[in-house]
Amino acid sequence: MRAGFSAIAERLTCWALVGGLALYGADVSAQEPTEPFRHAVAIIGDPKYPADFSHLDYVNPQAPKGGELRMSSTGTFDSFNIILDRGEVAPALALVYDTLLKDVDDEISTGYGLLAEGVSFPSDYSSATFRLRAEAKFSDGKPVTPEDVIFSFEKLKEHNPLYTSYYGHVTSAEKTGDRDVTFRFDQKNNRELPMILGQFPVVPKHWWEEGRDVSRTMLEPPVGSGPYRIADFRAGATIRYELRDNYWGKDINVNIGQNNFQTISYTMFGDRDVEFEAFRSGNTDFWTETRAARWATGFDFPAVKDGRVRKEEYENPFRATGVMQALVPNMRRDLFKDQRVRRALNYALDFEELNRTVFYGAYQRVDSFFFGTELASRGLAQGEELELLNGLKDKVPAGVFDTPYANPVGGSPQASRDNLRKAVGLLKEAGFELRGNAMVNAATGQPFRFELLLSSPQLEVVAVPYQQQLRKIGIDMQIRTVDDAQYTNRLRSFDYDMTWNVWAQTLNPGNEQRDYWSSAAVAREGSKNYAGIADPAVDALIEKIIFPRDRDQQVAATKAMDRVLLANDYVIPLYYGQTARYAFWDKFEHPSELPAYSTGFPAIWWAKTP
């Protein structure tokens, strides 16, 4: 899985991994893999670039180095420990670290050697061996070793539930040569594993073992092997990264034309509107707009009119990424266990009215967990997709076979009233009734009341109208907006009735699907199964996605899973746009043709020279 842009943007950025497995750092004699080393790994098709390529097609190899990029971020930070799934990690901390492989933006699920000069694996994908580059070094001048890779992998799995799940079928990590690390798997034919093993940050074992505790948050600037170092910071407020003159990898082909800014700094803001004012006034340089209304009406200030601030909108630059943005009822709560209740809550959401009055018609209603990609289910299932569903016929809703999924459609007073009547009917079937102005449990008299947990006041532009719609049918939804730290902690421990989430999906779904939807992830704190889905049909289809016979079966299994998730109304789909909106002060340039699956910001952009 390649991390998507989202909240998965910074983070996922952004951007975007079952536990307790033994890891070994055995010092064994060199043992040459039986398969040749490859300069790249591609899950779909073959790598585009040959071993001797000079640079990626979408970069400017003559891009000048220098200049300053001043960014902003909402929230705060209290940690430089990239290993932990605790605390608030500083924005863009990944700039300090390299990975074994480097993803590229003009191919799907393809990684080229970065810290590793090559990777080898047998035809049954039962293991993968990475050979480190002899020249790879940390910022303190010490070489990157197999011991560092093993330490990083072990600690990530020990302290970060995301990686514990993501690498659940990796049973050992062993030193098998002076520069070789071999990972062994407990399942064969998982084509994704060699690729995703190249994605974790490699940290220096020697630095952490000099009296530092990897299990705790910390604010000491770390040693890394990446292109930048932390030059300055104020805890929770600002951080400045500086390009390293002694960066070992500045001249290798996957890095040519990239990492062009001399400094990249972030200023933290507690309020998104205040953050925008800082951009307007020229205190920060770059703005990613997520509000359609502001994009339509908020850029009328002088700097835009006279060209000092540029607006650029990119049509579907992330078309390798599918998105499900949704309100997520927590089925760990009894209130949301009945599908009719969840469907009723969807009928109460009038997207068309929101799109007209709030979003200036900028969005589309999401109707797939892989929205915007070829993996989204459409119409009725056919061919191999239908065969897979027929094999699970007793485990999926009957509508999967004869009724394509569709969200309720509003947009007019009559349509809204009709939808609310349908919602009341579904709730009555589920054991609720209206008593006066309150929807209550018919058996207990308990009011239908719940809390919607939000991470930002910006989201209230949708939450408040939804609250008003629910109130019309007697449902009391309270809105609770909390700070980033509290939101993160509550999300990790599933401490919410309903929340708002965005799942980013790649065109090569794999092991991450277990973390999103599987029964095994329901009780595992830190998983991304925020809805609490425990569905045997979904579990079975996840395994088909991870271990497909070929690409056709992977696509069929993904579409089949999409149908099952939708048919059970596990979430209330929201909306998404097919463009990325950037505004920036006219200090920067980028290649005239951007890569197929990204805008390349900030890696391939550069500062204008005087």
N, C-alpha and C positions, 0 to 999 in steps of 0.2 A: 504494500500500500504506500502510495506517495502522499505525503501530507498535503492537504488542500489549503486554499486561502480562506480565511475566515477567522473565526474565533478560534478558529480554527484556523485563522490567518495570522494573527500574531501568536499567537501562541505558537495555528496553526499558525507560526510565524514568528499559516500558518500558518503558524502554522501551522498535525496537524497529527503502553503499547500494552498449566494453570499453575501454580506456584510451587515453591519449595524444591526446585530441582538442583541436584548436586552439580557443581562446576569444578573443573580441575585445571590446574596450571602446571601440569607435569612437565618436567624438564627432560625431554626425550631426545634421542638422536634424530638427526634429520631424516625425513622419510618422504621422498618425492611422491606426490600424488600420481595415481595411474592415469588421470586425465590431464590434458594440457591446461596451462593457465590461460585465461581469457582476459582481454583488456577491458571488457564490458560484459554486463549481464542484461538481457532483454527478456521480459516475460512474454511479451506479445511480439512475434516476429523476430527479426535479427537486428542487432545494433546498426544504426545508420552510419556511424563514423568508423573508419578502419583504425587499426592500432597506431598508425603513424600520422594521424590527422594533426594539423598544426593548431587549429583553434575551432571553436564552435561557430557555425554559420551565422548565428544571430548576434554576435558581438562585434564591436569595433576594435580590432586588435591594436589600433593606434590611439585608442582613447587615452587622453592625458590623465595622469594621476595628480591628485591635489584637491584643494577646495574643502568646503565644509557643508555638510547636510544636517540641518537642524530639524529634528522630528519631534512629535509629541505623542503622548500615550495617556489613556484614561486609567486612573487607578494609582497604585503605588507599588513599591517593591521592598522586600526585606531580606532577599537572599541572592547570592551568586552561586548557589549550589545547584547545578543543572541536573544532578542525579535525582534529587528528591521530588516527590509529588506532595510536598508540603511547603507552606509559605508562599509568598508572591515573588516569583523569579523576575529579575530585571529584564526589561524588554530588550530583544535582539541579542541576548546572551550567546546565542548560537554563533555569532560572529567570532567568538573567541576559540571555537573548537572546529576541528575537521572530523570527517567521518571516513570510513573505509572506502566508500563509493560516493560519487557525486551524481545526483539526479540532474537531468538536462530538461530544458523547457521546450524542445521541439520534437520530443519523442514521448511515447506513453510507457511508463514503468520500465525505464532503462537507466542503469547506473554505470558510470565509467570510473576507472580507478582513480582514487585521490590519495589517501594514506596508503592504500594497497595498490601495488602496480598490477596485480592480477588476481583472479579468483578461479579456482578449479573445483569441479564437482562431478560425481559419477552420473551415469545416465538415469539411475533410479532416484537421484536427488536425496540420498541418504546421509549426505554430509556436504560440507563446503569448506575449502581451505583458502585462506587469504594470505598472500605474500606481501609484506610491507615493503615500501620503498626504502632503500638504504639511506636516502637523503632526508627522510621525514624526521622533523625535530620539533620539540616543544619550544616555547618562547624563552626558556632558561638555557637552551642549547643542548639539552639532553635528547638522545634519540627516542623515537616512538618504538616501543618494543612489543613483542607478543604478550609480555606480562601486563603491559598497560591495557591492551585490548581485553584480555581476560578479566582484569580487575574492573574495568568499566562495565563490561557485560554482566559480571557477577553482581556488582553493587546496584546497577539499574534494576535487575530482576529482583533483588532483595528489597529495595526501598521504593520502587515505583510500580504500582499495580498495572499501569498501562503496559510496561515492558514485560511484566510477569505474564500477562495474558498473551501479548503479541508474540513472544518467543516461547510459548508454552510447550512446544514440541522440540525445542532444542535441549538435549539432555546433557551435553558437556561441551566445554571449550578447552582445548588442549594446545599447548605449545608443541609443534611437530617439526620444528626447524628453527634455525637462528632467527629467521624473519617470518616464519609461518605460524598461523593459528588455524586449527581445524575445529569446526563446530559439527557435532554429530546430532542426528535427529532420531526420534522414536517412531516416525512415520515416513514412508517413502512417497515419492512422486508429488511432493508439495513444491511445485515449481517456484513459488514465491519466496521461499526461505533464503536462498542465496542472495537474492536482491535485497530483501528487507534487513538482513544481517549487516548490510553495508551502511545502514542509516543511523545507527546510534552514535552519540558523541563519544569520542575517545579522550579520557582524562588521564593525567599523569599519576600513576600509582605512587611514585616516589614522593611527590608533593603532598598527597593526601596522607601518606604514612609518616610525615614529619610532624606528628603531634596534632593533626587535624582530624575531626570526627565527621566522616562522610554521611552519618545518619542525622546530622543537625544542620539547620540553616546557618549561613554565615555571610558576612559582608566584607571578607578579605578578597581583593582582586585575585582571581585564580590564574594559574599558569595554564596555557592551552597551546594547541598546535595550529590554530586558525589564523586568518589574516589580520585580525585586530586584537588589541589588548585594551583593558579598561585603564584609561589614563586619569580619570577624575570622576568623582561622584559625590552627591549629597544624599544620604540614605533616604529612600522613599520619594525623592524630589527630582534629581537630575542624574544623568550618567553620560559620560563622553567616552566613545571608543576611538582609538587612534590606530591607523594602519601601521603595521610593523615593517620596518626596513629590513629586518632579518627574517621575514616570513619565508620559510623553506620552499613553499609551493607556488611562489608568485610567477614562475616562468613555465610551469607545466601546462600542457595543452588545455585541460579543462578549466584553467583559471585565466588564461590569456584574455585580455579585454574586460576583466571583471575586477571587483573590489577597487573601484577607482577613486573613491572619496578618501581624502587624508583623514578626516574626522567625521564621525557620525554621532550626534548627540541626541538625547531624549529629555524632554521636560514632561513631568507628570502633572496631570490635572484631575481634579475630583469631579469636574462638571464638563460635559461635552460642549455645551454652549460657550463656556469660558475658554475652552480649548480652541474653538473656532475663532473667537475674538482675538486670541493670540496669533493665529494665522493671519487674519485680516490685517492686523497691525504690523505685520512683518517680523514678529518675534520668533516664528517658526516658518519653515520653508515649504512644507508639503502637507497636503490635506487629502484624505480619502473620504469622499462623501457617501454616507449610507442613508441619508434622508432625502427622499425625492422632493419634498417640499422645499427644503433649503437649496437644493440644486436648481430648482425652477425659479426661486424668488430671492434667494439670499446672496447672490453674487453680483449685486448691482453697485458695489463700492468702487471708488475711483481707480484703484489699482487694476481692476479687471477691465474697466472701460478704456484705460490708456495702454493696456497690453503688458503692464508690469507683472500681472498674474495671469497665467494661462490656464484655461480649462480644457481638459481632454477627456473624451468619453470613448471607451474601447468596447466594441461590440463583442460580447461573449469571449473575453480573453482567456477564460478558464474552462473552455469547453471540454477539457479532460476531466472536469470535476462536476459530479452531480451533487445536488443539494436537497436536503429535506430540512426546511425551517418550519417549526411547529410549536404549538402549545402541547405540553406533555403531561397528561394525567398520570400520577404515580399509582400504579395498580397494586403497590404494597399497601395502599389504603383501601379498606373495604368499599368505600364510596364509589370507586372507579372500576371495580372488578367486573361489573356487568357491561357487556358491549353496548347494550341499548342506551345506557347512560352516556357512554363516550360518544356515540353517534348523535344523541340529542344535543350534546355540547357543540358538535360541529354545526348542526342546524341553526344554532343561535348566533353563529359568527357570520356577519354580512360583509364578506370581502369586497363585493362589487361596490357597495356604498363607501367603504374605506378607500378603495382605489380611486373613486371619483372625487371624494371630498378631501382626502388627506394626502394621497400619493400622486396626484396629477396624472393618473392613468399609467404610471411608470412600471407597474408590476403585473405579474401573472400569478394565478393561484397555483400552488404546488400540488401536483396530483400523482407524485411518484417519489419513492425514497431515493431515486436516481434521476431526479428531475433535470432535464436539459441534456441528457446523454442518450446514446443508443441502447443503454441498459434499461431504460424506463419501459415498463409494461404498457401496452396499448391494445385496445379492442379486446377480443377474446383470445385465449391461449390456443396455440396451434402447434403442430409438430412435436418436437422433443420437449418443449415447455409443457404441453398438454400431457404428454406421457409421464413426466415427472409428477405433475399434479394428480394424475389418475392413480399413481402409486401411493399417494397420501390421501386418497379420497375420504377416508373415514376420519381424517384429522384436520380437514380444512372446511371453512364455510361453503355451503352449496353454491352461493353466489359467485364464487371464484370461477365456476365453469360456465355460467350463463349471463352474468351481469358485469360489464366492465365498470371499474371503479369511477365514480364521479362525485365531486364535492357538491353540496347544495349550492344553488345559485340565487343570490338576492339582487339588490340594486334598485328595488322599487318598494313603496310601502306595501303593496299587495303581496309581492314575493316574500318580503320580510315577515308579514303576518302569517302567511302560509307555512313558512319554515318554522316559526315559533309554535304553530299548532302541531306540526309534525313532531317537534321536540317534546311537547307536552304529552302527546300520544305515546311516544317511546318511553318517557319517564313513567307514565301510568302502567305500561306493560312491565316495567322493571320494579314496580312496587311503591311508586311515589304518587302523591296527589296534591292538588292545590287546596289549601285551607285558608280562605281569605286571600291575602296577597302573598302567602308563603308556600313554597313547595316543601313538602315534608314526607318523611318515610311513613307510609300508610299504617304500618304495623306498630311503630314505636313513637311516632309523632316528632321524631328528631328532624330539625330543619336541614334542608340541603344547603350546606354552608361549607366553603373551602377557601383556602388562601392561594393566590397566584404569586409565586416568588420571582422577582425580576432583579436583574443585575444593573439596570440603568434606567434613569427617569425617561430617557428617550423612548423606551418601549411603551410608556404609558399612553402614547398617542393612539395605540391600538388597544391596549388593555382597558382603558376607560370606556370607550364605546362598547366594547364587548361586555364589560361589567353592566352597562346600562341595558343592553339587550337581555342579559340573563335576569336582571331585576324584573323585567316585564313578565317573566314566567316564574317569579317567586324564588329564584336562586340567588343566594347571597355570596358573591365572590369578593373577598377582600384582596386588595393589591398591596403587596409588601415589597418595596424596593430597598435593597441593602447594599452595603459597600462591597468592593471586590473580594476582600478577604473573607467576610462572612458568607457571601454568596458561594465562593469556592468551597468553603468548609461544609456548608449545608448540602451542596450538590454532591460532594464526595461521599457524604454519609446518608444520602437520599432523604434528607430532612426537609421535605416539602410535600404539599398536596399536589400542586401543579407548578410547572416551570416552563420556561421558554428555551428552546435549544435549536442549534443548527448542527446537523451532521453533514460533513463533507465526504463525498464518495469519489473514488477514482474509477477509471475505466477498467482497472484490474482489481476488483474486490477480492479480498482474501481473509487472512487471519483476523483482521480487525473486526470482521462481522461477528465473531464470537463475542467480542467485548461490547458490541452495540446491542445485540438482540438475543444472545443465547441464554438458556436456562441457567447455565453455570455462572453467568455474570450477575444474576439477580441479587445475590446476597454478598457479592464481593465489593467491598467499599472501594471507591475510586473507579469502578467500571463506568462505561458510558451507556449502559442499559438503563437509562434514566426512567423509562416507562415501566420497568419491572416485567418485561416480556418473558414468559416461560411457556413456550409453545413447541411441542414435539415436531410439528411439521416444519417450523422455522429452523429448529436444530438440525433436522435431516437435510434441509436444503443448504444450510451453511456448509455442511461437509461436502456437498456436491460442488459448491462454489470453490472451496479450497482445493479439492482434489478432482478436478474435471478430467475427463478423457481428452478433451481438446477445447479450443476456444469456443466452438459452437455450443458445447455442453455447458461451459461456464456462463455464457450469455443466457442460455435457456434457463439454467438454475437460478441465475440472478433475477431474471424477469419473473420466474415462478415465485421466488421469495418475496419480491416486491408486491405481487398480487396478494399473497397471504397476509403480509403486514398491513396492507391497505384494507383488505376485506374485514379484518378484525378491529378496525378503527382504534388502533393503539395510540394514535396521536391525532391532533386537530391540525391539519396542514394549514400553513399560513401562506406566504407569498415569497417571490424572489424576482430579482431583475436579471436581465441577460446582458447587462453592461457593467463595466467598472468606471467609476467617476473619479477623476483625479483633478486637483487644482494645485498649482505650484508657482512660486515666484520664478520669474524668468531668468534663472541662474543656471539652468541645467539643460543638458541635451541627452538624447538617446538615439539608438540606431533607427533609421527611417522605417525599417521593417522589423517589427518585434517578433519574438518567437511565437510558435503556433499556440502554445498553451499557457502563456503568461505575458505580463507586461514587462517582465525582467527587472522591475524596480526592487531595490536600488542597485542590484549587483552589476547590471550592464549599463547603467546611466553614468554620466560624468558631469563635473562642473564646467561651465563655460570658461574659457580662458579669456583674459582681457584683450 
